[in-house]
Amino acid sequence: MVLLLLLATVSACVIIDVPLLTRGSRRRDLLVWGLFWITGIGAVVCSLYKINVPSPLLLVMMVYKPVNNLFTSWFY
């Protein structure tokens, strides 16, 4: 039931926003808008169905840990 409400809300937003974005030939804006919506819908669906998703912070930590270790070796 909640998923249907989510899809109805998304459909209403698509009906309103997509013509505005396509009218001004804003393809990049439309692409970014779509990516944000897909990400948001995915997050809501995972939350509704209680799917465990690892935190995006783990990716940030994995990327910056070598940089942190480098600076630690330089300045400590």
Order of alpha helices (4+ residues) and beta strands (2+ residues): alpha-alpha-alpha
